[in-house]
Amino acid sequence: MERVGQHYHPDAIFIAPGDYLVGWINIRKWYEDSFRKYPGVEVQITHEIRSGNEAALEWKAVLIDAAKVRHAVTGVNLVRVEGGKFGS
């Protein structure tokens, strides 16, 4: 969890389906819940578009639950980098 947190500003904004989170403390709870549901994950960045300090990262992932069932998902993350970390 500490390694994930190193990528976020303390006041970063994180938006996921159904969630709008402000600050690493709240974002961390989201990740902790996700890691409990899916203790295994495999992620591959498949496409990247950059413009200044903003980027769109298209990815494919496999979430692996406690029963070792694999769940394929795809998505796009839009990020703004400030000082080398995800910001608002």
C-alpha positions as CSV (number, residue, x, y, z in Angstrom):
1,M,0.0,0.0,0.0
2,E,2.9,2.3,0.7
3,R,4.2,1.9,-2.8
4,V,0.8,2.9,-4.3
5,G,0.6,5.9,-2.0
6,Q,4.0,7.2,-3.2
7,H,2.3,8.0,-6.6
8,Y,-0.3,10.3,-5.0
9,H,-0.2,13.9,-3.7
10,P,-1.7,14.0,-0.2
11,D,-4.6,16.1,-1.6
12,A,-5.0,14.2,-4.9
13,I,-8.5,13.6,-6.5
14,F,-9.5,10.1,-7.4
15,I,-12.7,9.4,-9.4
16,A,-13.9,5.8,-10.0
17,P,-17.4,4.6,-10.9
18,G,-19.6,5.7,-8.0
19,D,-16.7,7.3,-6.1
20,Y,-15.3,10.8,-5.9
21,L,-12.4,10.8,-3.4
22,V,-10.2,13.7,-2.2
23,G,-6.9,13.0,-0.4
24,W,-4.7,10.0,-0.1
25,I,-6.3,9.0,3.2
26,N,-9.6,8.4,1.4
27,I,-8.0,7.0,-1.8
28,R,-6.1,4.5,0.3
29,K,-9.4,3.2,1.8
30,W,-10.6,2.5,-1.8
31,Y,-7.4,0.6,-2.6
32,E,-7.6,-1.4,0.7
33,D,-11.2,-2.4,-0.1
34,S,-10.2,-3.4,-3.6
35,F,-7.2,-5.4,-2.5
36,R,-9.4,-7.3,0.0
37,K,-11.8,-8.3,-2.8
38,Y,-9.0,-9.0,-5.3
39,P,-5.7,-9.9,-3.7
40,G,-4.2,-10.5,-7.1
41,V,-3.9,-8.2,-10.0
42,E,-2.1,-8.2,-13.4
43,V,-2.1,-4.8,-15.3
44,Q,-0.8,-4.0,-18.7
45,I,-0.8,-0.4,-20.1
46,T,-1.9,-0.8,-23.7
47,H,-1.9,2.8,-25.0
48,E,-0.7,6.1,-23.7
49,I,-1.4,9.7,-24.8
50,R,0.5,12.6,-23.1
51,S,0.1,16.3,-23.3
52,G,2.2,18.4,-20.9
53,N,1.5,17.2,-17.4
54,E,-1.7,15.2,-18.4
55,A,-2.0,11.7,-19.8
56,A,-4.6,9.1,-20.7
57,L,-3.5,5.6,-20.0
58,E,-5.5,2.8,-21.5
59,W,-5.1,-0.5,-19.7
60,K,-6.1,-4.2,-19.5
61,A,-6.2,-5.9,-16.2
62,V,-7.0,-9.2,-14.6
63,L,-8.4,-9.1,-11.0
64,I,-7.9,-12.3,-9.1
65,D,-10.3,-13.0,-6.2
66,A,-9.6,-15.1,-3.1
67,A,-11.0,-18.2,-4.8
68,K,-8.4,-17.6,-7.6
69,V,-11.2,-16.7,-10.1
70,R,-9.9,-14.3,-12.8
71,H,-11.9,-11.3,-13.8
72,A,-10.8,-9.4,-17.0
73,V,-11.4,-5.7,-17.0
74,T,-10.3,-2.8,-19.2
75,G,-10.3,0.9,-18.7
76,V,-8.7,4.3,-19.1
77,N,-7.1,6.4,-16.4
78,L,-6.9,10.2,-16.9
79,V,-4.1,11.6,-14.8
80,R,-2.6,15.0,-14.0
81,V,1.0,14.9,-12.7
82,E,2.2,17.5,-10.3
83,G,5.7,17.3,-9.0
84,G,6.0,13.7,-10.2
85,K,2.8,12.5,-8.4
86,F,-0.8,12.1,-9.3
87,G,-2.6,15.3,-8.4
88,S,-6.0,16.9,-8.9
